[in-house]
Every structure is written in structure tokens, then in C-alpha cells.
Amino acid sequence: MTVSDLDREICAGPWVGPGDEPGAIAPPVFQTSLFAKPTFAEFARQQAAEHENFVYSRGTNPTVAFLERQLASLERGEAAKCFGSGMGAIGAVLGGLLRAGDHVLFVNNVYGPTLELARHLERFGVEHTVLTDPGADVEEHLRENTALVYVESPGTMLMRLVDLRALTAVTRRRGVLTAIDNTWSTPLFQKPLELGVDLVIHSLTKYVGGHSDVTGGAVIGSAELVREIFYRGHQLFGSVMSAMEASLVLRGLRTLPVRMEQHQENALRVIDHLLAHPAVAAVHHPYAAPGPDDDLVRAQLTGFSGLLSLELRDGSFEAVSGFVDALRVFRIGVSWGGYESLVSSPVRAGNAARLAADGIPPGLVRLSVGLEGARTQVDDLDRALAVTD
């Protein structure tokens, strides 16, 4: 599985924007908070349509706008809006589109802070339901007041797939908007808009940025929806991406195709090794289950990222702690998708019942397979797994 030639061309595309006459290779950083106008009439005209004019960098900025144009092209969307973080993007979608009395249906295992935000929105009259089974009948769980179906596919922690075509066939018939967190796949390995989804969300902090030195988020979709999110969820909530942050994400975008292919190569070799290891009970990743030849995998994914989870046969907190602490190449930390390998786990002392209620198996450990090389990564995992024997 590989990256399309068109996506490679978009990622490496030349700077297009103000001041492009000198032929700058690296996009310029427009480090300015505002843009002066030649006349008051021109100022008033541009301010009335701030989503498409450079007036104030809290709204639009040439460096950020170029990144938005590239992301929209990669996702085959009409427009994109960037934010200061992935949660900024998620908050803008939920806070910008929903109103009191609305209901949101969350499908699959969804990023924890997203659900925390949903619980917070209950204070403002927005209801929600969590449907963790990715294969469940979505229509059975829709209500008359369901305004949004929010999905992750592959999902958090267990990386299970949702049939997006089947889901959107239902939501479009019922007139319900859909949004997906597509961070796991990146815009290179899954195109949800082409599968009927209305809005695609990314944490640019992860693979797109790729160097663990910038936070960012993005929402991509129709021009109409992105414009509504701009005015209600971006301008009012203020999760702004600066020009400098946008330049760092653009730098990551340049090498995204080659990095994702290397993440994929390393991860598949790591998965093959873990599947055969006696201390590992299961591996969760679309390549491992249901497998690369599965119809749904082939229909939705054109490649695999390096985020996976494994289950230790000894699922105790002590065994998980011993395994994690014994790793040296895989560093302990939050987030994922950078050049470095990382490890984390939801397992805590005494939280087995809560994990079970959330559908998380005991002994689960999440690995972000970086770029150090599969041999180095496998050796590190073998040393740490020996501690659990």
C-alpha cells in the first residue's frame, strides 16, 4: 500500500500566495497580527468577508491559508480551517455547529478529551450517546434531535474500523451531519470525504507535523460548513494557529509521504514480530485484525500508520509497568506520530473495572512506531517483553 502520485505532488507543491514572485521554495512566514488596507472602503469590504481576506491574523493569515489550501486538496475538500491544536478543531466543530437540544452520537472508541468535551456540553443542553461497537447499527441509535454523528476510524486504542460508506448512507438519508477524526490515517491513507463524510478533523500535532515540535488542528469539508465553523467556532473561541506554527506544519507536510511509508514499513515488521511473541495476547491494528486483505480495509485504507496497541498476557498493572519501564527506544509520553517511538497505556492500579466498562482489555499498551528502524524497535520490545515472562 502506498501514497498516490497526486498526493505526493500536493505535499511538495510550490508556495502560492502573496510575494511569490521571487520564487521562494519555503513558504514565507507572515509574522504579523494585522494587515493595513489602502482605503476605509476596502477595509470594510474585506472585514465583511474575513474568512477569505487577510484582515487580522486571528482570522486568516497567508502562511496559514496556504497550509489550509494544501490540506483541503489532500482531503479532496473544498475548504479547510486550521487551529492551534487538535482539540481546538474538535471544539470548534462541536461548539460551532451544535445548539441546546441537539444530540451527538459518537461511534467507535473515541479520543478521551473529545468525550470529556461532550460531557461538558451537557451543561449547555447538548446530549450525547457513545456507541463503542464499530459494527453496530447506527440507525437504531439515531434520535429525532441527532444533529451530528462523530466517528473515529480507525478508533482510539483498539484501531477498529467503521464502515464509513454504510454509516454515511444512513446519515445522509436522515439528514444528519457526520464528522470523523482522521488523524490515524492522515490525508494520505484515507479519504473520508470521498466516502460520504461531511467533515474531516486532524490533529496536525501528530503525523502531519511529524517532528514533535508543534501543535495544531484542522477541519476540512465543504466551503459552506467550514465558513460556518470559521465564524462560530474559530473566531469566537480563538484557537488560532500562528504563522510560525503553520510554517512548521508545512515543513512536515513536505516529507509526509516518505515518512508515512517508513512508519508503515517499520510498524508492519513490528506487528509481525509481536503476533508471534508468546508474551503478547493480541495486537490491535488494521493490518493485524481484520488483516490487509479484508474487504473493509481495502475499501477505506490505502496504507497503514504506525500507531498500534498490544495486549500483554499478564494484564496486571505491575506487568504493564515493568514492560513499559524496560523499554529504551520507545519513550514514555503522550501524543504520537512524530519521528520518535513512544509508548503509553490506559492501565492504572485499580482501574480494571473502568477499562472493562469502556471496552478496553486488560494489559493494553499503545505503541507509536517511529523512524528509528524496525530492527532496533523489535530488539527493544523483545528486551522489555522478557521482563513479563
N, C-alpha and C positions, 0 to 999 in steps of 0.2 A: 504494500500500500504506500502511496507516495503523494506528493504535492503536485497540483496541476501547474502547467506552464503559465496559465493566466495569472494564478495567484503568485507565482514567483515574480512575474513581471510587475504586478501591483506592488509587492513588497519592496522591490528595488526601483520603483518609479521615481522619476526626477521631480525635484521641487517645482511646484506650480503655485505662484502666489505673488504678492507684492514684492517688487525688487528682484524678480527672477531674471532680469536682463543680463546680469554678469555671468549667469550660468553656474550659480552656486550648487555644489554637489550635496553638501549637508544643508538641510533646511535651516534658514536663519531663525534665531531666537528673538522674537519681538518682545523684549523685556520692557514693556510699557503698560501702565494702568489705564490709559485713555488715548483717544485719537481725536485730535482737533480737526474741525471742519472749516472750509473756506467761507461759508455764509451760514447765517442762522436758519434760513430756509432749508439748506442742505442738511444741517444738523437735525432739524425737526423731522425731515423726511426719513433720514436713516434711523433715528431713535424710534420711530413708529414701527419699524421692522427690524428690531435689534437682533433677531435670530439670524439674519443674513447680512448684517452690516457691522463694521468694526467701529464701535462707539465707546465701549468700556470693557476692559478685559475680564470683568466678572461675567460678561455675557459671551462675547466672541473675541477671538484673537487670531491673527493669521497663522501662527505656528500650530495652535490647537485646531484651527479649522482645516489645515492640511491633513493632520492626523485623522480627523473625523471623515474627511473625504476618502482617505485610504481605507479606513475600517469599513465604511459603507460599501465601498467597491468589493472588498474581500468577502463581505457577508451577502453581497448581491442585494443590498438595501438601497432605498432612496436617500436616506439621510442618517446621520449619527450625531450624538452629543456626548462629549467626554466630561468626566467628573474627577474630583480629587481622590476618589477611592472607589472600589467596587461597591461598598455599602452606600456610598453617595449615589451611585447609579441605581441601585436597588431601591433606596429610599425615595428617589425622585419618581420612579415608576409607581410605587405603591402610594406615596403621598400625593403625587401629582395627578393620578388618574382615578383614585378611589374617593368615595364620599360616604358619609354616615348612612347606614342601612345596607351598604354593599357587602357581598360575601366573596371571599377568595378561597379557591380550592388549591392546595399545594399537593403536588403529585411527586412521588418518589422520596427518597431520603434527601432532604433539602438542607443547605448550609445553615448551621445553628443560629447565627446572628440574624438571618433573614426571618426565621421563625420567632426570634425574640422581638423583632420589629413588629411582626404580625400581632403578637400578644400585646405590645404597647398600643397598637392601633385600635385594640378593643376599647380603650378608654374614649375613643372618638367615634364609636359606633360602627366600626368595621369588623365584621365577623370573619372567621376563617375555619377551615377544616383541613386536616393533614391526612393524606391518603398515601401511606408508605409503600403499598404494594404497587409496583410499576405496571403490573399486568391487570389491575382491577378495571372494572367497567366504569369509566369516568362519568358517563351519563347518569348512572344511578346516584351519583353524589352531587350532581348539579342541583342548584336551587333556583327558584324564581328570581332571587336577588343576586345570583352569582354574576359578578362583573368581570372576574379575571380567573383564569387557570394558570398557575405558576408552576413550572416544572424544571427539574434538573435531569439531564440525561446526557451522559452517564451521571448517576446520582452520587451525592456525598457519601464517602466511606465505603460503600459496597459497590459502587461503579456499575449499577444495573441500568439497563436501557428501558426507555419508554418508547412505544410505537408512536412516533410523532404524527405520522400520516393518519393513523386511526384516531388519535386524540383530536387533531385539528378538524377532521371530518365531522366530529360531534360538535365541537365548539363553534364552528362556522355555521352549522345548521341551527344552533341555538342562539347565535348572535353574541357569543362570549369571547372576549379578548384572551389571547394567550401570550405568555412571556416565558422565556427559557434562559437559564444561566448556562451559557455555552463555554464557560472558561476551560473546562477539562479538555475539550476537543480543539480549542482555538478556532478561528475562522477557516483554518486550512483543512481540517479533518471532518467538519460537519457544517452543513448549510441549512439551519432550521427554517429560514425564511422560504427556501425552496420547497420545504416540507409542509408549508401552510401556517407556520408560527407567525404571530404578528410582531413581536418584539424580541430582540436578542440582547442579552446583557453579558458583559465581560468584566472580570476583574483584570485590568491591564497590568496589575502588580505581578501577575503570575507569568505565564509563558510569553505573552506579547512583549512585556518589558524585558523579562528574561535575565536580568542581571542583579536582582535583589537590591536595587538602589533607588526605586521609585514606586510610588503608589498611584493608582489611577483606576478609573472605571469608564465604561462606555455603554450606551444604549443605541441600538440600530433598528430601524424599521421604516415605515412609510414616512414621507415628509410631513403628513398631517399629524401623525401620532408623535413624532419627535418634536415638532413645533409645540404641541400641547405640553409635552414634558419639559421643554425648554422654559416656557413661561411660568408653569405651575410648580415644577419640581426642581428646576435648576436655578432660575433667577430668584425664587423666593426662599429656597433652602440654602443656597450659597455654597454648595460643594464644588468649588471651582478648581479646574486643572490649570496650573500656571503654564506659561510658555516654556519655561525651563523643563518642567515635568514632561510636557508634550515632546520636547526635543529628545529626551531620554527614551521615551516610549518609541518614537520614530527610529531611533538608533536600534532598538531591539527589533523593530519590525523589519529592518533591512536584512537581518540574519535569521528571521523566524523560520523560513523553510528548511535551512540546513540544520538549525538547532533541533527542530521538531523531528526531523528524520533521524538524528543521532539519539535524541531522547527515546524514540521508538525502538531503535536497534538495541540500545542498552537495556531498556525495560523488557523486551521480549526475551532476551537472553537471561535476564534475572528471573523472570517468571518461569521459564522452562526449568531452571535450576531449582527454584523453590517448590514447584509442583512435585519434584522427585525427592524432596528432602523429608526424612522421617519425622522431624520435629514440627513440620508445618501441616496443619489440618486442612487448610483451604487457601486459595488465592483468589482475590476478587479484582477482576479487570475484564473488559470485554474480550480480550484475547484468550483469557483462561476459561471464562464461562460467560456466555454460551460457546464461545470459540470463534475464530476468524471466518469460518465458512457458514456461520449461522445466517439465515436469510435477513434477519433484522439488522445484524451487524453490517452486512454488505449493503443493505438498503440505505443506511444512515451514516455510516462512518467510512471515510476514505483513508484513515490512518489511526494510529493509537498514540496517545500521550504517555508520559512516564509516571503517572500517578496511579498507585495500586494499594491494596491492603492485603494483609495475610492474617490468618488465624493460627496462633500457636496451639499446639495440642494441650499444653498446660496453660490454661487461660487465667491463672491466678495473677493478682497484682504483682506478687513477688517475681513470678516468671517473666512477666512483661517488663518490669523494671530492670531485671537482670539482663534481659536481651537488649533493651534499648541502651542501657549504660555501657554495655560491652562493645557497642558499635563505635568506630572511629572515623570512617569515611562518611557515613550517614550522621549528620549533626542533628542534635535535638533542637527543634524550633517550630514555630508556627509557619503558616503560609507554605508555598510550594511553587514549582515552575521555574525556578532560577537555574543557573548553571550548576549549583551545588546540590548534592544529595542530602535529603532531610528525612527525619523520622519523627513521628508523633503517635499518640494513642489516646483514645477516649477513656481507656480503663483507668479507674481510680480505686483506691482502697475503699471497699464498701459500697460501690455503685453498680454491682452486678444486676440488681433488680431494675434499676432505672435503664440500664443499657438494654436489658431484655424487653422492657416496655417500648423502647424506641426501635426494636428490631435489630439491635447491634449484637453480634455474637461475642461471647467472652474471648479474651485473648486477642482482640483485634489490634493490629498495628498498621499504621499508614506509612507508606514509603513514597517519597518523591525521588525518582531515579534521575540523577543529574548527568553531567557530561564527563565524569572522571574516567569512564571506561568500564565495560561490563566485567572484565576480569577482576579489576580492583574492587568493584562493588560486590561481586559474588564472594570473593575471598573475605571481605569484611563481614558479610552476612553469615558465612559459614563459621567464622570465629565466634560471632555472637550467638548463633543458634546452638553451638556446642555448650554454652552456659546453661541452656534449658534442658539438656539431656539428663 
